[in-house]
C-alpha cells in the first residue's frame, strides 16, 4: 500500500470517532480506552506501512487492557506474555536481514 498521510490520518480519526461513540454508549471507559488506543495504533501503523513497529506498540497496549479486564490476574499475565513472545517470533523482522535497497534509478 502506498503511504498517504492524509488517508492514514482520516482512517485513524474515523476509528477514534467510532470507538468513542461505542465507549459513550456502553460506558466501558476503563479499560475500553486502552483497547481503542491499541487498535488505532495497529491500524495507523498498518496504513503507514510501518509493519512490526505498529503491531508491537498496539499489541502491548491491547494486552494491558485485556489484562486489566481480568483484574490484573498473574495467570493471565503469563499467558499474555507467552502469546506475545510467540506472535513476535513470527512477525518481528530478523535483525540480521539486509535492508532493502531501491535500485530502480540505476
C-alpha positions in Angstrom: 0.0 0.0 0.0 1.3 3.4 -0.9 1.6 5.6 2.2 -0.7 8.6 2.1 -0.6 10.7 5.3 -4.0 12.2 4.8 -5.6 8.8 4.3 -3.8 7.3 7.3 -5.0 10.2 9.5 -8.5 10.0 8.1 -8.7 6.3 8.9 -7.4 6.9 12.4 -9.8 9.8 13.1 -12.7 7.7 11.9 -11.7 4.8 14.2 -11.4 7.2 17.1 -14.9 8.7 16.5 -16.4 5.2 16.2 -14.6 4.0 19.3 -15.6 7.0 21.4 -19.2 6.5 20.3 -19.1 2.9 21.4 -17.4 3.9 24.7 -20.1 6.5 25.4 -22.9 4.1 24.5 -21.5 1.2 26.6 -19.9 3.3 29.4 -17.0 0.9 29.2 -14.4 3.6 29.7 -11.8 1.6 31.6 -10.1 -0.3 30.0 -12.0 0.4 26.8 -10.0 3.5 26.1 -6.8 1.3 26.2 -8.4 -1.0 23.7 -9.2 1.9 21.4 -5.6 3.2 21.7 -4.2 -0.2 20.8 -6.5 -0.8 17.9 -5.9 2.6 16.4 -2.1 2.3 16.8 -2.1 -1.0 14.9 -4.3 0.3 12.1 -2.4 3.6 11.8 0.9 1.8 11.6 -0.5 -0.7 9.0 -1.8 2.1 6.8 1.5 3.9 7.1 3.3 0.7 6.2 5.4 0.5 9.4 4.7 -3.2 9.9 6.2 -4.6 13.1 6.7 -1.3 15.0 3.0 -0.6 14.7 1.9 -4.1 15.7 4.4 -4.1 18.6 3.2 -0.9 20.3 -0.5 -1.6 19.7 -0.3 -5.2 20.9 1.3 -4.1 24.2 -1.5 -1.6 24.9 -4.1 -4.1 23.9 -2.6 -6.8 26.1 -2.5 -4.4 29.1 -6.2 -3.5 28.5 -7.2 -7.2 28.4 -5.1 -7.9 31.5 -7.0 -5.1 33.3 -10.3 -6.7 32.3 -9.0 -9.9 34.0 -8.4 -7.8 37.1 -4.6 -7.9 36.7 -4.5 -11.7 37.2 -1.0 -13.1 37.2 -2.2 -16.2 35.4 -3.4 -14.1 32.5 -0.2 -12.0 32.6 1.9 -15.1 32.0 -0.4 -16.4 29.3 -0.4 -13.0 27.6 3.4 -12.7 27.8 3.7 -16.2 26.2 1.3 -15.2 23.4 3.3 -12.0 22.8 6.6 -13.9 22.6 5.0 -16.4 20.1 3.5 -13.7 18.0 6.7 -11.6 17.9 8.7 -14.7 16.9 6.6 -14.9 13.7 6.1 -11.2 12.9 9.3 -9.5 14.0 11.8 -9.0 11.2 15.2 -10.6 11.5 17.9 -8.3 12.9 20.4 -9.9 10.5 18.4 -9.3 7.4 20.0 -6.8 5.0 18.0 -3.7 4.4 16.1 -3.2 1.2 17.9 -1.1 -1.4 15.9 0.5 -4.3 18.0 0.1 -7.5 15.3 1.4 -9.8 17.3 4.6 -10.7 20.3 2.6 -11.9 
